[in-house]
């Protein structure tokens, strides 16, 4: 029988501004989602990119 030991979804997102990215992360925190920001960077045009690792189906998160 298989057993999921850990799982996560990795997303790279681009936002129109750092404020929009912060609002997104604040919304995830408010919703009680477990996630880890792996990196954030500013890109051309004032945009902000973030890479997050998000818990998948209540499985334990992958190690750091």
PDBQT receptor file of N, H, CA, C and O in Angstrom, charges set to zero:
ATOM      1  N   UNK A   1       0.837  -1.170   0.000  1.00  0.00    +0.000 N 
ATOM      2  CA  UNK A   1       0.000   0.000   0.000  1.00  0.00    +0.000 C 
ATOM      3  C   UNK A   1       0.891   1.245   0.000  1.00  0.00    +0.000 C 
ATOM      4  O   UNK A   1       1.908   1.274   0.692  1.00  0.00    +0.000 OA
ATOM      5  N   UNK A   2       0.526   2.255  -0.756  1.00  0.00    +0.000 N 
ATOM      6  H   UNK A   2      -0.301   2.231  -1.318  1.00  0.00    +0.000 HD
ATOM      7  CA  UNK A   2       1.329   3.474  -0.796  1.00  0.00    +0.000 C 
ATOM      8  C   UNK A   2       0.906   4.420   0.313  1.00  0.00    +0.000 C 
ATOM      9  O   UNK A   2      -0.248   4.439   0.744  1.00  0.00    +0.000 OA
ATOM     10  N   UNK A   3       1.867   5.198   0.757  1.00  0.00    +0.000 N 
ATOM     11  H   UNK A   3       2.804   5.183   0.407  1.00  0.00    +0.000 HD
ATOM     12  CA  UNK A   3       1.610   6.189   1.794  1.00  0.00    +0.000 C 
ATOM     13  C   UNK A   3       2.373   7.457   1.429  1.00  0.00    +0.000 C 
ATOM     14  O   UNK A   3       3.581   7.410   1.195  1.00  0.00    +0.000 OA
ATOM     15  N   UNK A   4       1.681   8.578   1.378  1.00  0.00    +0.000 N 
ATOM     16  H   UNK A   4       0.700   8.616   1.568  1.00  0.00    +0.000 HD
ATOM     17  CA  UNK A   4       2.337   9.847   1.072  1.00  0.00    +0.000 C 
ATOM     18  C   UNK A   4       3.052  10.314   2.338  1.00  0.00    +0.000 C 
ATOM     19  O   UNK A   4       2.422  10.540   3.372  1.00  0.00    +0.000 OA
ATOM     20  N   UNK A   5       4.353  10.452   2.246  1.00  0.00    +0.000 N 
ATOM     21  H   UNK A   5       4.864  10.268   1.407  1.00  0.00    +0.000 HD
ATOM     22  CA  UNK A   5       5.132  10.886   3.397  1.00  0.00    +0.000 C 
ATOM     23  C   UNK A   5       5.203  12.408   3.490  1.00  0.00    +0.000 C 
ATOM     24  O   UNK A   5       5.172  12.972   4.584  1.00  0.00    +0.000 OA
ATOM     25  N   UNK A   6       5.297  13.063   2.348  1.00  0.00    +0.000 N 
ATOM     26  H   UNK A   6       5.323  12.605   1.459  1.00  0.00    +0.000 HD
ATOM     27  CA  UNK A   6       5.263  14.517   2.308  1.00  0.00    +0.000 C 
ATOM     28  C   UNK A   6       4.961  14.943   0.881  1.00  0.00    +0.000 C 
ATOM     29  O   UNK A   6       5.256  14.229  -0.077  1.00  0.00    +0.000 OA
ATOM     30  N   UNK A   7       4.361  16.131   0.763  1.00  0.00    +0.000 N 
ATOM     31  H   UNK A   7       4.121  16.711   1.541  1.00  0.00    +0.000 HD
ATOM     32  CA  UNK A   7       3.995  16.628  -0.562  1.00  0.00    +0.000 C 
ATOM     33  C   UNK A   7       3.850  18.143  -0.503  1.00  0.00    +0.000 C 
ATOM     34  O   UNK A   7       3.579  18.719   0.551  1.00  0.00    +0.000 OA
ATOM     35  N   UNK A   8       4.036  18.771  -1.656  1.00  0.00    +0.000 N 
ATOM     36  H   UNK A   8       4.256  18.303  -2.512  1.00  0.00    +0.000 HD
ATOM     37  CA  UNK A   8       3.853  20.222  -1.743  1.00  0.00    +0.000 C 
ATOM     38  C   UNK A   8       3.654  20.605  -3.199  1.00  0.00    +0.000 C 
ATOM     39  O   UNK A   8       4.040  19.880  -4.116  1.00  0.00    +0.000 OA
ATOM     40  N   UNK A   9       3.047  21.754  -3.380  1.00  0.00    +0.000 N 
ATOM     41  H   UNK A   9       2.734  22.343  -2.635  1.00  0.00    +0.000 HD
ATOM     42  CA  UNK A   9       2.904  22.357  -4.700  1.00  0.00    +0.000 C 
ATOM     43  C   UNK A   9       3.875  23.531  -4.737  1.00  0.00    +0.000 C 
ATOM     44  O   UNK A   9       3.910  24.330  -3.801  1.00  0.00    +0.000 OA
ATOM     45  N   UNK A  10       4.655  23.648  -5.793  1.00  0.00    +0.000 N 
ATOM     46  H   UNK A  10       4.626  22.999  -6.553  1.00  0.00    +0.000 HD
ATOM     47  CA  UNK A  10       5.565  24.781  -5.943  1.00  0.00    +0.000 C 
ATOM     48  C   UNK A  10       4.984  25.704  -7.001  1.00  0.00    +0.000 C 
ATOM     49  O   UNK A  10       4.658  25.275  -8.108  1.00  0.00    +0.000 OA
ATOM     50  N   UNK A  11       4.858  26.984  -6.645  1.00  0.00    +0.000 N 
ATOM     51  H   UNK A  11       5.123  27.333  -5.746  1.00  0.00    +0.000 HD
ATOM     52  CA  UNK A  11       4.302  27.976  -7.557  1.00  0.00    +0.000 C 
ATOM     53  C   UNK A  11       5.283  29.128  -7.707  1.00  0.00    +0.000 C 
ATOM     54  O   UNK A  11       5.889  29.564  -6.729  1.00  0.00    +0.000 OA
ATOM     55  N   UNK A  12       5.440  29.622  -8.935  1.00  0.00    +0.000 N 
ATOM     56  H   UNK A  12       4.947  29.268  -9.730  1.00  0.00    +0.000 HD
ATOM     57  CA  UNK A  12       6.142  30.867  -9.183  1.00  0.00    +0.000 C 
ATOM     58  C   UNK A  12       5.088  31.828  -9.701  1.00  0.00    +0.000 C 
ATOM     59  O   UNK A  12       4.483  31.602 -10.749  1.00  0.00    +0.000 OA
ATOM     60  N   UNK A  13       4.875  32.902  -8.956  1.00  0.00    +0.000 N 
ATOM     61  H   UNK A  13       5.366  33.086  -8.104  1.00  0.00    +0.000 HD
ATOM     62  CA  UNK A  13       3.825  33.864  -9.268  1.00  0.00    +0.000 C 
ATOM     63  C   UNK A  13       4.427  35.232  -9.560  1.00  0.00    +0.000 C 
ATOM     64  O   UNK A  13       5.445  35.612  -8.982  1.00  0.00    +0.000 OA
ATOM     65  N   UNK A  14       3.786  35.964 -10.462  1.00  0.00    +0.000 N 
ATOM     66  H   UNK A  14       2.959  35.656 -10.932  1.00  0.00    +0.000 HD
ATOM     67  CA  UNK A  14       4.217  37.333 -10.749  1.00  0.00    +0.000 C 
ATOM     68  C   UNK A  14       3.056  38.275 -10.478  1.00  0.00    +0.000 C 
ATOM     69  O   UNK A  14       1.933  38.047 -10.928  1.00  0.00    +0.000 OA
ATOM     70  N   UNK A  15       3.344  39.332  -9.737  1.00  0.00    +0.000 N 
ATOM     71  H   UNK A  15       4.256  39.517  -9.371  1.00  0.00    +0.000 HD
ATOM     72  CA  UNK A  15       2.342  40.316  -9.357  1.00  0.00    +0.000 C 
ATOM     73  C   UNK A  15       2.720  41.669  -9.949  1.00  0.00    +0.000 C 
ATOM     74  O   UNK A  15       3.888  41.923 -10.241  1.00  0.00    +0.000 OA
ATOM     75  N   UNK A  16       1.728  42.529 -10.122  1.00  0.00    +0.000 N 
ATOM     76  H   UNK A  16       0.779  42.322  -9.885  1.00  0.00    +0.000 HD
ATOM     77  CA  UNK A  16       1.966  43.853 -10.695  1.00  0.00    +0.000 C 
ATOM     78  C   UNK A  16       2.714  44.786  -9.755  1.00  0.00    +0.000 C 
ATOM     79  O   UNK A  16       3.269  45.792 -10.196  1.00  0.00    +0.000 OA
ATOM     80  N   UNK A  17       2.736  44.465  -8.458  1.00  0.00    +0.000 N 
ATOM     81  H   UNK A  17       2.285  43.647  -8.099  1.00  0.00    +0.000 HD
ATOM     82  CA  UNK A  17       3.434  45.315  -7.496  1.00  0.00    +0.000 C 
ATOM     83  C   UNK A  17       3.798  44.494  -6.269  1.00  0.00    +0.000 C 
ATOM     84  O   UNK A  17       3.203  43.443  -6.029  1.00  0.00    +0.000 OA
ATOM     85  N   UNK A  18       4.779  44.964  -5.482  1.00  0.00    +0.000 N 
ATOM     86  H   UNK A  18       5.263  45.817  -5.677  1.00  0.00    +0.000 HD
ATOM     87  CA  UNK A  18       5.101  44.287  -4.226  1.00  0.00    +0.000 C 
ATOM     88  C   UNK A  18       3.914  44.282  -3.260  1.00  0.00    +0.000 C 
ATOM     89  O   UNK A  18       3.746  43.329  -2.498  1.00  0.00    +0.000 OA
ATOM     90  N   UNK A  19       3.105  45.315  -3.281  1.00  0.00    +0.000 N 
ATOM     91  H   UNK A  19       3.242  46.089  -3.900  1.00  0.00    +0.000 HD
ATOM     92  CA  UNK A  19       1.937  45.382  -2.398  1.00  0.00    +0.000 C 
ATOM     93  C   UNK A  19       0.937  44.273  -2.719  1.00  0.00    +0.000 C 
ATOM     94  O   UNK A  19       0.361  43.664  -1.817  1.00  0.00    +0.000 OA
ATOM     95  N   UNK A  20       0.737  44.018  -4.013  1.00  0.00    +0.000 N 
ATOM     96  H   UNK A  20       1.205  44.512  -4.745  1.00  0.00    +0.000 HD
ATOM     97  CA  UNK A  20      -0.185  42.960  -4.428  1.00  0.00    +0.000 C 
ATOM     98  C   UNK A  20       0.333  41.591  -3.962  1.00  0.00    +0.000 C 
ATOM     99  O   UNK A  20      -0.448  40.742  -3.533  1.00  0.00    +0.000 OA
ATOM    100  N   UNK A  21       1.644  41.386  -4.048  1.00  0.00    +0.000 N 
ATOM    101  H   UNK A  21       2.278  42.077  -4.397  1.00  0.00    +0.000 HD
ATOM    102  CA  UNK A  21       2.239  40.134  -3.584  1.00  0.00    +0.000 C 
ATOM    103  C   UNK A  21       2.039  39.979  -2.082  1.00  0.00    +0.000 C 
ATOM    104  O   UNK A  21       1.701  38.894  -1.609  1.00  0.00    +0.000 OA
ATOM    105  N   UNK A  22       2.246  41.059  -1.329  1.00  0.00    +0.000 N 
ATOM    106  H   UNK A  22       2.521  41.941  -1.714  1.00  0.00    +0.000 HD
ATOM    107  CA  UNK A  22       2.065  41.031   0.123  1.00  0.00    +0.000 C 
ATOM    108  C   UNK A  22       0.619  40.710   0.483  1.00  0.00    +0.000 C 
ATOM    109  O   UNK A  22       0.370  39.936   1.408  1.00  0.00    +0.000 OA
ATOM    110  N   UNK A  23      -0.339  41.296  -0.240  1.00  0.00    +0.000 N 
ATOM    111  H   UNK A  23      -0.136  41.924  -0.991  1.00  0.00    +0.000 HD
ATOM    112  CA  UNK A  23      -1.758  41.023   0.007  1.00  0.00    +0.000 C 
ATOM    113  C   UNK A  23      -2.083  39.548  -0.239  1.00  0.00    +0.000 C 
ATOM    114  O   UNK A  23      -2.852  38.947   0.511  1.00  0.00    +0.000 OA
ATOM    115  N   UNK A  24      -1.503  38.972  -1.279  1.00  0.00    +0.000 N 
ATOM    116  H   UNK A  24      -0.878  39.460  -1.888  1.00  0.00    +0.000 HD
ATOM    117  CA  UNK A  24      -1.721  37.561  -1.589  1.00  0.00    +0.000 C 
ATOM    118  C   UNK A  24      -1.220  36.683  -0.441  1.00  0.00    +0.000 C 
ATOM    119  O   UNK A  24      -1.926  35.782   0.010  1.00  0.00    +0.000 OA
ATOM    120  N   UNK A  25       0.003  36.952   0.029  1.00  0.00    +0.000 N 
ATOM    121  H   UNK A  25       0.576  37.684  -0.338  1.00  0.00    +0.000 HD
ATOM    122  CA  UNK A  25       0.575  36.162   1.114  1.00  0.00    +0.000 C 
ATOM    123  C   UNK A  25      -0.210  36.366   2.414  1.00  0.00    +0.000 C 
ATOM    124  O   UNK A  25      -0.421  35.413   3.164  1.00  0.00    +0.000 OA
ATOM    125  N   UNK A  26      -0.638  37.591   2.680  1.00  0.00    +0.000 N 
ATOM    126  H   UNK A  26      -0.466  38.364   2.070  1.00  0.00    +0.000 HD
ATOM    127  CA  UNK A  26      -1.458  37.854   3.870  1.00  0.00    +0.000 C 
ATOM    128  C   UNK A  26      -2.776  37.083   3.803  1.00  0.00    +0.000 C 
ATOM    129  O   UNK A  26      -3.252  36.577   4.819  1.00  0.00    +0.000 OA
ATOM    130  N   UNK A  27      -3.362  36.994   2.618  1.00  0.00    +0.000 N 
ATOM    131  H   UNK A  27      -2.976  37.406   1.793  1.00  0.00    +0.000 HD
ATOM    132  CA  UNK A  27      -4.601  36.236   2.432  1.00  0.00    +0.000 C 
ATOM    133  C   UNK A  27      -4.406  34.755   2.683  1.00  0.00    +0.000 C 
ATOM    134  O   UNK A  27      -5.277  34.098   3.255  1.00  0.00    +0.000 OA
ATOM    135  N   UNK A  28      -3.257  34.219   2.255  1.00  0.00    +0.000 N 
ATOM    136  H   UNK A  28      -2.550  34.752   1.790  1.00  0.00    +0.000 HD
ATOM    137  CA  UNK A  28      -2.965  32.800   2.515  1.00  0.00    +0.000 C 
ATOM    138  C   UNK A  28      -2.802  32.554   4.006  1.00  0.00    +0.000 C 
ATOM    139  O   UNK A  28      -3.279  31.549   4.533  1.00  0.00    +0.000 OA
ATOM    140  N   UNK A  29      -2.122  33.482   4.688  1.00  0.00    +0.000 N 
ATOM    141  H   UNK A  29      -1.735  34.299   4.260  1.00  0.00    +0.000 HD
ATOM    142  CA  UNK A  29      -1.951  33.349   6.145  1.00  0.00    +0.000 C 
ATOM    143  C   UNK A  29      -3.302  33.402   6.852  1.00  0.00    +0.000 C 
ATOM    144  O   UNK A  29      -3.575  32.607   7.751  1.00  0.00    +0.000 OA
ATOM    145  N   UNK A  30      -4.144  34.348   6.436  1.00  0.00    +0.000 N 
ATOM    146  H   UNK A  30      -3.922  34.994   5.705  1.00  0.00    +0.000 HD
ATOM    147  CA  UNK A  30      -5.466  34.507   7.054  1.00  0.00    +0.000 C 
ATOM    148  C   UNK A  30      -6.328  33.265   6.845  1.00  0.00    +0.000 C 
ATOM    149  O   UNK A  30      -7.152  32.926   7.694  1.00  0.00    +0.000 OA
ATOM    150  N   UNK A  31      -6.135  32.582   5.706  1.00  0.00    +0.000 N 
ATOM    151  H   UNK A  31      -5.465  32.857   5.016  1.00  0.00    +0.000 HD
ATOM    152  CA  UNK A  31      -6.901  31.372   5.408  1.00  0.00    +0.000 C 
ATOM    153  C   UNK A  31      -6.336  30.146   6.126  1.00  0.00    +0.000 C 
ATOM    154  O   UNK A  31      -6.919  29.065   6.057  1.00  0.00    +0.000 OA
ATOM    155  N   UNK A  32      -5.209  30.308   6.812  1.00  0.00    +0.000 N 
ATOM    156  H   UNK A  32      -4.735  31.187   6.868  1.00  0.00    +0.000 HD
ATOM    157  CA  UNK A  32      -4.618  29.200   7.560  1.00  0.00    +0.000 C 
ATOM    158  C   UNK A  32      -3.855  28.217   6.698  1.00  0.00    +0.000 C 
ATOM    159  O   UNK A  32      -3.608  27.089   7.123  1.00  0.00    +0.000 OA
ATOM    160  N   UNK A  33      -3.475  28.621   5.492  1.00  0.00    +0.000 N 
ATOM    161  H   UNK A  33      -3.676  29.538   5.147  1.00  0.00    +0.000 HD
ATOM    162  CA  UNK A  33      -2.730  27.714   4.612  1.00  0.00    +0.000 C 
ATOM    163  C   UNK A  33      -1.274  27.639   5.059  1.00  0.00    +0.000 C 
ATOM    164  O   UNK A  33      -0.689  28.633   5.488  1.00  0.00    +0.000 OA
ATOM    165  N   UNK A  34      -0.708  26.452   4.950  1.00  0.00    +0.000 N 
ATOM    166  H   UNK A  34      -1.184  25.645   4.601  1.00  0.00    +0.000 HD
ATOM    167  CA  UNK A  34       0.697  26.276   5.280  1.00  0.00    +0.000 C 
ATOM    168  C   UNK A  34       1.502  26.439   3.999  1.00  0.00    +0.000 C 
ATOM    169  O   UNK A  34       1.240  25.780   2.992  1.00  0.00    +0.000 OA
ATOM    170  N   UNK A  35       2.488  27.332   4.058  1.00  0.00    +0.000 N 
ATOM    171  H   UNK A  35       2.700  27.867   4.875  1.00  0.00    +0.000 HD
ATOM    172  CA  UNK A  35       3.321  27.578   2.885  1.00  0.00    +0.000 C 
ATOM    173  C   UNK A  35       4.665  28.133   3.329  1.00  0.00    +0.000 C 
ATOM    174  O   UNK A  35       4.840  28.555   4.472  1.00  0.00    +0.000 OA
ATOM    175  N   UNK A  36       5.598  28.121   2.408  1.00  0.00    +0.000 N 
ATOM    176  H   UNK A  36       5.457  27.778   1.479  1.00  0.00    +0.000 HD
ATOM    177  CA  UNK A  36       6.940  28.630   2.651  1.00  0.00    +0.000 C 
ATOM    178  C   UNK A  36       7.345  29.469   1.448  1.00  0.00    +0.000 C 
ATOM    179  O   UNK A  36       7.274  28.992   0.315  1.00  0.00    +0.000 OA
ATOM    180  N   UNK A  37       7.767  30.704   1.670  1.00  0.00    +0.000 N 
ATOM    181  H   UNK A  37       7.825  31.091   2.590  1.00  0.00    +0.000 HD
ATOM    182  CA  UNK A  37       8.271  31.546   0.582  1.00  0.00    +0.000 C 
ATOM    183  C   UNK A  37       9.719  31.133   0.352  1.00  0.00    +0.000 C 
ATOM    184  O   UNK A  37      10.551  31.231   1.253  1.00  0.00    +0.000 OA
ATOM    185  N   UNK A  38      10.014  30.668  -0.865  1.00  0.00    +0.000 N 
ATOM    186  H   UNK A  38       9.338  30.588  -1.597  1.00  0.00    +0.000 HD
ATOM    187  CA  UNK A  38      11.366  30.220  -1.169  1.00  0.00    +0.000 C 
ATOM    188  C   UNK A  38      12.236  31.366  -1.663  1.00  0.00    +0.000 C 
ATOM    189  O   UNK A  38      13.418  31.435  -1.328  1.00  0.00    +0.000 OA
ATOM    190  N   UNK A  39      11.664  32.263  -2.452  1.00  0.00    +0.000 N 
ATOM    191  H   UNK A  39      10.704  32.207  -2.724  1.00  0.00    +0.000 HD
ATOM    192  CA  UNK A  39      12.362  33.488  -2.848  1.00  0.00    +0.000 C 
ATOM    193  C   UNK A  39      11.381  34.522  -3.346  1.00  0.00    +0.000 C 
ATOM    194  O   UNK A  39      10.257  34.207  -3.739  1.00  0.00    +0.000 OA
ATOM    195  N   UNK A  40      11.833  35.770  -3.322  1.00  0.00    +0.000 N 
ATOM    196  H   UNK A  40      12.745  36.025  -3.003  1.00  0.00    +0.000 HD
ATOM    197  CA  UNK A  40      11.083  36.906  -3.839  1.00  0.00    +0.000 C 
ATOM    198  C   UNK A  40      12.071  37.784  -4.590  1.00  0.00    +0.000 C 
ATOM    199  O   UNK A  40      13.224  37.916  -4.179  1.00  0.00    +0.000 OA
ATOM    200  N   UNK A  41      11.629  38.383  -5.688  1.00  0.00    +0.000 N 
ATOM    201  H   UNK A  41      10.693  38.276  -6.022  1.00  0.00    +0.000 HD
ATOM    202  CA  UNK A  41      12.499  39.328  -6.388  1.00  0.00    +0.000 C 
ATOM    203  C   UNK A  41      11.664  40.329  -7.169  1.00  0.00    +0.000 C 
ATOM    204  O   UNK A  41      10.554  40.034  -7.611  1.00  0.00    +0.000 OA
ATOM    205  N   UNK A  42      12.229  41.523  -7.328  1.00  0.00    +0.000 N 
ATOM    206  H   UNK A  42      13.131  41.762  -6.969  1.00  0.00    +0.000 HD
ATOM    207  CA  UNK A  42      11.610  42.555  -8.143  1.00  0.00    +0.000 C 
ATOM    208  C   UNK A  42      12.100  42.378  -9.572  1.00  0.00    +0.000 C 
ATOM    209  O   UNK A  42      13.272  42.080  -9.803  1.00  0.00    +0.000 OA
ATOM    210  N   UNK A  43      11.196  42.562 -10.531  1.00  0.00    +0.000 N 
ATOM    211  H   UNK A  43      10.243  42.804 -10.344  1.00  0.00    +0.000 HD
ATOM    212  CA  UNK A  43      11.548  42.443 -11.944  1.00  0.00    +0.000 C 
ATOM    213  C   UNK A  43      11.156  43.729 -12.662  1.00  0.00    +0.000 C 
ATOM    214  O   UNK A  43      10.524  44.606 -12.073  1.00  0.00    +0.000 OA
ATOM    215  N   UNK A  44      11.529  43.839 -13.926  1.00  0.00    +0.000 N 
ATOM    216  H   UNK A  44      12.042  43.127 -14.405  1.00  0.00    +0.000 HD
ATOM    217  CA  UNK A  44      11.270  45.042 -14.714  1.00  0.00    +0.000 C 
ATOM    218  C   UNK A  44       9.806  45.450 -14.656  1.00  0.00    +0.000 C 
ATOM    219  O   UNK A  44       8.915  44.606 -14.564  1.00  0.00    +0.000 OA
ATOM    220  N   UNK A  45       9.572  46.742 -14.709  1.00  0.00    +0.000 N 
ATOM    221  H   UNK A  45      10.295  47.428 -14.784  1.00  0.00    +0.000 HD
ATOM    222  CA  UNK A  45       8.214  47.260 -14.727  1.00  0.00    +0.000 C 
ATOM    223  C   UNK A  45       7.573  47.338 -13.352  1.00  0.00    +0.000 C 
ATOM    224  O   UNK A  45       6.355  47.485 -13.247  1.00  0.00    +0.000 OA
ATOM    225  N   UNK A  46       8.388  47.239 -12.275  1.00  0.00    +0.000 N 
ATOM    226  H   UNK A  46       9.377  47.118 -12.361  1.00  0.00    +0.000 HD
ATOM    227  CA  UNK A  46       7.844  47.328 -10.926  1.00  0.00    +0.000 C 
ATOM    228  C   UNK A  46       7.106  46.082 -10.473  1.00  0.00    +0.000 C 
ATOM    229  O   UNK A  46       6.418  46.106  -9.452  1.00  0.00    +0.000 OA
ATOM    230  N   UNK A  47       7.240  44.996 -11.216  1.00  0.00    +0.000 N 
ATOM    231  H   UNK A  47       7.799  44.976 -12.045  1.00  0.00    +0.000 HD
ATOM    232  CA  UNK A  47       6.553  43.748 -10.861  1.00  0.00    +0.000 C 
ATOM    233  C   UNK A  47       7.346  42.988  -9.801  1.00  0.00    +0.000 C 
ATOM    234  O   UNK A  47       8.527  43.251  -9.578  1.00  0.00    +0.000 OA
ATOM    235  N   UNK A  48       6.676  42.051  -9.163  1.00  0.00    +0.000 N 
ATOM    236  H   UNK A  48       5.716  41.838  -9.345  1.00  0.00    +0.000 HD
ATOM    237  CA  UNK A  48       7.288  41.244  -8.101  1.00  0.00    +0.000 C 
ATOM    238  C   UNK A  48       7.023  39.780  -8.380  1.00  0.00    +0.000 C 
ATOM    239  O   UNK A  48       5.887  39.396  -8.661  1.00  0.00    +0.000 OA
ATOM    240  N   UNK A  49       8.049  38.964  -8.306  1.00  0.00    +0.000 N 
ATOM    241  H   UNK A  49       8.972  39.276  -8.078  1.00  0.00    +0.000 HD
ATOM    242  CA  UNK A  49       7.895  37.526  -8.463  1.00  0.00    +0.000 C 
ATOM    243  C   UNK A  49       8.174  36.854  -7.127  1.00  0.00    +0.000 C 
ATOM    244  O   UNK A  49       9.067  37.259  -6.383  1.00  0.00    +0.000 OA
ATOM    245  N   UNK A  50       7.390  35.813  -6.838  1.00  0.00    +0.000 N 
ATOM    246  H   UNK A  50       6.665  35.484  -7.443  1.00  0.00    +0.000 HD
ATOM    247  CA  UNK A  50       7.635  35.015  -5.645  1.00  0.00    +0.000 C 
ATOM    248  C   UNK A  50       7.532  33.535  -6.009  1.00  0.00    +0.000 C 
ATOM    249  O   UNK A  50       6.770  33.142  -6.893  1.00  0.00    +0.000 OA
ATOM    250  N   UNK A  51       8.304  32.747  -5.315  1.00  0.00    +0.000 N 
ATOM    251  H   UNK A  51       8.922  33.067  -4.597  1.00  0.00    +0.000 HD
ATOM    252  CA  UNK A  51       8.207  31.291  -5.452  1.00  0.00    +0.000 C 
ATOM    253  C   UNK A  51       7.796  30.772  -4.086  1.00  0.00    +0.000 C 
ATOM    254  O   UNK A  51       8.465  31.027  -3.084  1.00  0.00    +0.000 OA
ATOM    255  N   UNK A  52       6.687  30.038  -4.056  1.00  0.00    +0.000 N 
ATOM    256  H   UNK A  52       6.144  29.830  -4.869  1.00  0.00    +0.000 HD
ATOM    257  CA  UNK A  52       6.202  29.495  -2.790  1.00  0.00    +0.000 C 
ATOM    258  C   UNK A  52       6.053  27.988  -2.888  1.00  0.00    +0.000 C 
ATOM    259  O   UNK A  52       5.791  27.435  -3.956  1.00  0.00    +0.000 OA
ATOM    260  N   UNK A  53       6.224  27.351  -1.767  1.00  0.00    +0.000 N 
ATOM    261  H   UNK A  53       6.437  27.800  -0.899  1.00  0.00    +0.000 HD
ATOM    262  CA  UNK A  53       5.959  25.928  -1.618  1.00  0.00    +0.000 C 
ATOM    263  C   UNK A  53       4.750  25.846  -0.697  1.00  0.00    +0.000 C 
ATOM    264  O   UNK A  53       4.794  26.310   0.443  1.00  0.00    +0.000 OA
ATOM    265  N   UNK A  54       3.673  25.255  -1.196  1.00  0.00    +0.000 N 
ATOM    266  H   UNK A  54       3.637  24.878  -2.122  1.00  0.00    +0.000 HD
ATOM    267  CA  UNK A  54       2.405  25.223  -0.465  1.00  0.00    +0.000 C 
ATOM    268  C   UNK A  54       2.035  23.791  -0.105  1.00  0.00    +0.000 C 
ATOM    269  O   UNK A  54       2.242  22.869  -0.894  1.00  0.00    +0.000 OA
ATOM    270  N   UNK A  55       1.493  23.616   1.081  1.00  0.00    +0.000 N 
ATOM    271  H   UNK A  55       1.326  24.365   1.722  1.00  0.00    +0.000 HD
ATOM    272  CA  UNK A  55       1.055  22.290   1.536  1.00  0.00    +0.000 C 
ATOM    273  C   UNK A  55       0.046  21.704   0.553  1.00  0.00    +0.000 C 
ATOM    274  O   UNK A  55      -0.801  22.420   0.018  1.00  0.00    +0.000 OA
ATOM    275  N   UNK A  56       0.141  20.412   0.322  1.00  0.00    +0.000 N 
ATOM    276  H   UNK A  56       0.828  19.830   0.756  1.00  0.00    +0.000 HD
ATOM    277  CA  UNK A  56      -0.750  19.719  -0.600  1.00  0.00    +0.000 C 
ATOM    278  C   UNK A  56      -1.594  18.708   0.160  1.00  0.00    +0.000 C 
ATOM    279  O   UNK A  56      -1.062  17.794   0.788  1.00  0.00    +0.000 OA
ATOM    280  N   UNK A  57      -2.907  18.874   0.101  1.00  0.00    +0.000 N 
ATOM    281  H   UNK A  57      -3.339  19.617  -0.410  1.00  0.00    +0.000 HD
ATOM    282  CA  UNK A  57      -3.858  17.921   0.686  1.00  0.00    +0.000 C 
ATOM    283  C   UNK A  57      -3.544  17.510   2.120  1.00  0.00    +0.000 C 
ATOM    284  O   UNK A  57      -3.661  16.333   2.460  1.00  0.00    +0.000 OA
ATOM    285  N   UNK A  58      -3.155  18.438   2.947  1.00  0.00    +0.000 N 
ATOM    286  H   UNK A  58      -3.059  19.394   2.671  1.00  0.00    +0.000 HD
ATOM    287  CA  UNK A  58      -2.892  18.190   4.364  1.00  0.00    +0.000 C 
ATOM    288  C   UNK A  58      -1.740  17.226   4.616  1.00  0.00    +0.000 C 
ATOM    289  O   UNK A  58      -1.552  16.775   5.746  1.00  0.00    +0.000 OA
ATOM    290  N   UNK A  59      -0.963  16.903   3.578  1.00  0.00    +0.000 N 
ATOM    291  H   UNK A  59      -1.115  17.269   2.661  1.00  0.00    +0.000 HD
ATOM    292  CA  UNK A  59       0.230  16.086   3.759  1.00  0.00    +0.000 C 
ATOM    293  C   UNK A  59       1.301  16.937   4.456  1.00  0.00    +0.000 C 
ATOM    294  O   UNK A  59       1.293  18.161   4.326  1.00  0.00    +0.000 OA
ATOM    295  N   UNK A  60       2.202  16.311   5.178  1.00  0.00    +0.000 N 
ATOM    296  H   UNK A  60       2.207  15.317   5.283  1.00  0.00    +0.000 HD
ATOM    297  CA  UNK A  60       3.299  17.085   5.760  1.00  0.00    +0.000 C 
ATOM    298  C   UNK A  60       4.090  17.797   4.661  1.00  0.00    +0.000 C 
ATOM    299  O   UNK A  60       4.242  17.273   3.557  1.00  0.00    +0.000 OA
ATOM    300  N   UNK A  61       4.587  18.984   4.969  1.00  0.00    +0.000 N 
ATOM    301  H   UNK A  61       4.463  19.410   5.865  1.00  0.00    +0.000 HD
ATOM    302  CA  UNK A  61       5.367  19.745   3.991  1.00  0.00    +0.000 C 
ATOM    303  C   UNK A  61       6.689  19.043   3.718  1.00  0.00    +0.000 C 
ATOM    304  O   UNK A  61       7.234  18.362   4.587  1.00  0.00    +0.000 OA
ATOM    305  N   UNK A  62       7.198  19.215   2.504  1.00  0.00    +0.000 N 
ATOM    306  H   UNK A  62       6.755  19.769   1.798  1.00  0.00    +0.000 HD
ATOM    307  CA  UNK A  62       8.523  18.727   2.174  1.00  0.00    +0.000 C 
ATOM    308  C   UNK A  62       9.537  19.480   3.024  1.00  0.00    +0.000 C 
ATOM    309  O   UNK A  62       9.293  20.630   3.391  1.00  0.00    +0.000 OA
ATOM    310  N   UNK A  63      10.656  18.866   3.340  1.00  0.00    +0.000 N 
ATOM    311  H   UNK A  63      10.854  17.932   3.041  1.00  0.00    +0.000 HD
ATOM    312  CA  UNK A  63      11.673  19.568   4.133  1.00  0.00    +0.000 C 
ATOM    313  C   UNK A  63      12.171  20.811   3.393  1.00  0.00    +0.000 C 
ATOM    314  O   UNK A  63      12.246  20.837   2.165  1.00  0.00    +0.000 OA
ATOM    315  N   UNK A  64      12.509  21.837   4.175  1.00  0.00    +0.000 N 
ATOM    316  H   UNK A  64      12.449  21.816   5.173  1.00  0.00    +0.000 HD
ATOM    317  CA  UNK A  64      12.981  23.137   3.745  1.00  0.00    +0.000 C 
ATOM    318  C   UNK A  64      13.701  23.192   2.483  1.00  0.00    +0.000 C 
ATOM    319  O   UNK A  64      14.128  24.267   2.062  1.00  0.00    +0.000 OA
TER     320      UNK A  64
